[in-house]
Amino acid sequence: MTPQLHPTVWKGTLYLALAALGLLPVGARCESITITNTTLAPLVVQMASVISNTVRRDRPYPLYPGQTVKIVLPGNKVVNIYDARIPNRVLYQGRISSSPEDLFFAVLPDPRNVDPRNIPRVSLQITPPPKPSPLPSPPPPGLIITKPR
């Protein structure tokens, strides 16, 4: 025979477990970062998130000219942009603070390129979110639409 718990003990254990669950910290929100390459060179974007003073690196994303990549990471982020042809050449390093909404960035050639070794640099500029495509309007009333045979 298996022993059964008294109903008040069972309910008390359930209430204690629910109360403990309510005291757990809420996880960090994972907002997405969308980056578009507006330069003429292929790039590599690698991000890392900082949570509780621990840096967690994400995988590198190749980013060809005109291409867009969407990266989802929680917390504050560190952005590294490399030259795809020379992977150890860092073109940009920066930080993005955590925010409640999704962010959109464009990679632009840096006009303040004053590097004496003539290494090209890029900058990261925040852009507005893309506009959603408009829905097609419904046909006017009284119009009869037939399928072709």
N, C-alpha and C positions, 0 to 999 in steps of 0.2 A: 504494500500500500504506500502511495506517495503522500507525504505530509502536505497539507494545504495551509496557506497563510490565512490568518483571520482577516476579514474584509477591512477592518480599520487599519491594520498593519499594511495591507496591500495599498489602500488608498493613500496612507501617509507616505509610503515610499514613492508612489506616483507623484504626489504633490511636491515632495522634496526634489525629485529628479527634474520636474518642470521648473521649479524655482531656480535650481542650479543652472539649467539651460538658459534661463532668462538673464542670468548674471554674466554669461560669457560675453566677451567683447565682440562687437559686430565686425565682420571682415572688411578689409579695405575695398572701396569701390574700384572697379576696374573700368576706367574710362578708356576709350580708344583714341589712338593718335594716328591720323592719316597724313602721310607725307608724300608729296608729289615732286618728282624731279623735273625742274624746268631748265636745267643746264643741258649742254650738248654732250656731256661725258657720262659714261656709266659709273654709278656709285655703289657703295655698300653701306647700309644703315644698320647699326647695331645699338640696341637700347639695353639699359639695365635699370631695374627698379630697386629703390631703397626702402626697405621695410624693417623697422626696429633696428636701425644701424647695421643692417645686413644687406649687402649688394648682391643681387641675383641677375646674372647676365642672360639676355635672351639670345636666340640664334641670329646670325647675320642675315639680312635680307638684301639680295641684289636689286638694284633700282636703276633701270635703263632710262634713257631720255624720254620724257613724256609719261612714264609709268608711275602708278600710284600704289602704295603699300599701306595696309591698315594693321597696326600693332596694338594689341590689348595687353596692358600691364597695370598692376595696382600700384598705388603710392606715388612718391616722387620718382622722376625718371632722369637718367643720365643718357644723353644722346651722343653717339660717336658716328661720324660720317667719314668714310675712307674712300680713296681712289680705287676703283675696281681693277685697274691695270697694275697698280703698285699698292698692294694691300697694307703695307706698313706705313703708308703716307696718310696721316690724319689731316683731313680738310676742315673738320669742324668738331668741336667738343662743347657741349652745353648742358644745361639742366632745364627740366620742365617740371614745374610744381604740380602737385595733384590738384585736380579741379573736378567739380561735380558734373561737368558736361564734356562731351567729346570735342577734341581739338583738331584743327586742320592746319597744316604747315606746307610751305613751298620752299624747296631748296633753290637758292638763287646764287649766281656768281657774286662774290663779295667785291663791291666797288672800291673798298679801302684796302686793296691788296698791296701792302707795303713790305712784303717779305723780301729781304735782300737776296735770298737764294732763289727767288722767282718761282716759288711753289704756289700754285693757285689755291685760293681759299674759297669757301662757300659760306653763305649765311642762311639761317633758318628764319623765315618770316611767317607769322601767323596770317592765315587767310580766312575769309568767311566760309561757312559751310556751303556746299553746292546746292543750288536750287533744285527742288524735286521737279521732275518732268510733269507738265500739266496733263490732266486726264482728258481723254477725248470727250467732246461735248456730245450729249445725246442727240439723236435725230429730231428734227422739228416735228411737232404733232401733225398727224394726218399723212405723214410720209409712209408709204408701204415699202418695206424692204423684202425682196424675194431672193432666194438662193438661185444661183445659176445652175442650169441643168447640164 
